[in-house]
Structure formats: C-alpha cells, structure tokens
C-alpha cells in the first residue's frame, strides 16, 4: 500500500512538474544543488583519501623493505594505513554514490525523505 502511494505521488509530481508553484520549484532546486555540492565534496575527499592511502602504503612498504632492523614498526604502520584507509575510502565512495543519485533524481529523493 505504501509503495503504491509512493508511485502514485511520484507519477503525479513528474507529470505536473510544470504546474508546481515557484516555491516548490525553488525547494527542489535547492535540494538538488545541495546534493550536487555534497557529491563534489565527497568526490574530492574520496580522491584525496585514495591518493593518501596509496601513497602512505607505498611509503611504509618501501621503508620496511629498506630497513634492516628487526624491530622496525613500518609493517605495523602499513597495516594501520590499510585498515584505516580502505574503510574510509569505501564510506566516501558510498556517500558519493548516494549523493549523485539524490542529485540526479531530486523529486524522488524528496518524496522518499518525506515518507520515511
């Protein structure tokens, strides 16, 4: 029942988008603009975190290979970077994807947010 109501509301809004009041159009545009800004921010953070993770992992790996000491901690640092960087990159990628979806379909996203 709830799914049918969502579909009906979505069909109504998609078909009558030209008849929406100016305030509603402004709300949709602001929602879409905020999703675009958040997706750009998440994209920049994702790229920075990915580059940082790869660079630090390579740096500690090379340091570990060069160091002849038995008690060097570069191996531990490498694992810390990987266990911290990979989940961070996954979270940023998922949030980037969600924000892109919200930016591409703002009316459906607003309806989903209102009904949940």
C-alpha positions in Angstrom: 0.0 0.0 0.0 2.7 2.4 0.9 4.7 1.6 -2.2 1.7 2.2 -4.4 1.1 5.6 -2.7 4.7 6.5 -3.4 4.5 5.5 -7.0 1.2 7.5 -7.4 2.7 10.6 -5.8 5.8 10.3 -8.0 3.7 9.9 -11.1 1.7 13.0 -10.2 4.7 15.1 -9.4 6.6 14.0 -12.5 3.6 14.7 -14.7 2.7 18.0 -13.2 6.2 19.4 -12.6 5.4 22.4 -14.8 2.4 23.3 -12.7 4.3 23.3 -9.4 4.3 26.6 -7.6 7.5 28.7 -7.7 8.2 27.9 -4.0 8.1 24.2 -4.7 10.4 24.5 -7.7 12.8 26.6 -5.6 12.8 23.8 -2.9 13.5 21.1 -5.5 16.4 23.2 -7.0 17.9 23.9 -3.6 17.7 20.2 -2.7 19.3 19.3 -5.9 22.0 21.9 -5.5 22.8 20.7 -2.0 23.1 17.2 -3.3 25.5 18.4 -6.1 27.6 20.3 -3.6 27.8 17.3 -1.3 28.7 15.0 -4.2 31.5 17.3 -5.2 32.8 17.5 -1.6 32.6 13.7 -1.2 34.3 13.2 -4.6 37.2 15.5 -3.6 37.5 13.8 -0.2 37.4 10.4 -1.8 40.2 11.2 -4.3 42.3 12.8 -1.6 41.8 9.8 0.8 42.5 7.3 -2.0 45.7 9.1 -3.0 46.8 9.4 0.6 46.1 5.8 1.4 48.1 4.6 -1.7 51.0 7.0 -1.1 51.3 6.1 2.6 51.0 2.4 2.0 53.8 2.6 -0.7 55.9 4.8 1.6 55.7 2.5 4.6 56.2 -0.6 2.3 59.4 0.9 0.9 60.6 1.9 4.3 60.0 -1.6 5.6 62.0 -3.1 2.7 64.9 -0.7 3.1 65.2 -1.0 6.9 67.3 -4.0 8.1 66.3 -3.6 11.7 64.3 -6.5 13.1 62.3 -4.2 15.4 61.1 -1.7 12.8 57.5 -0.6 13.1 56.9 0.2 9.4 55.0 -3.1 9.0 52.6 -2.1 11.7 52.2 1.4 10.2 51.5 -0.2 6.8 48.7 -2.3 8.3 47.3 0.7 10.2 47.1 2.7 7.0 45.4 -0.1 5.1 42.9 -0.9 7.8 42.1 2.8 8.2 42.3 3.9 4.7 40.3 1.2 2.9 37.2 1.5 5.1 37.4 5.3 4.8 37.5 5.1 1.0 34.6 2.7 0.9 32.5 5.0 3.1 33.4 8.0 1.0 32.6 6.1 -2.3 29.2 5.0 -1.0 28.3 8.5 0.2 29.4 9.9 -3.2 27.2 7.4 -5.0 24.2 8.2 -2.8 24.6 12.0 -3.3 24.9 11.6 -7.0 21.7 9.6 -7.0 20.0 12.3 -5.0 21.3 15.0 -7.3 20.0 13.1 -10.4 16.5 12.4 -9.1 15.6 15.2 -6.6 11.9 14.7 -6.6 12.0 11.0 -5.9 14.6 11.7 -3.2 12.4 14.3 -1.6 9.4 12.0 -1.6 11.4 9.2 -0.1 12.7 11.5 2.6 9.3 12.8 3.4 7.7 9.3 3.6 10.3 7.8 5.7 
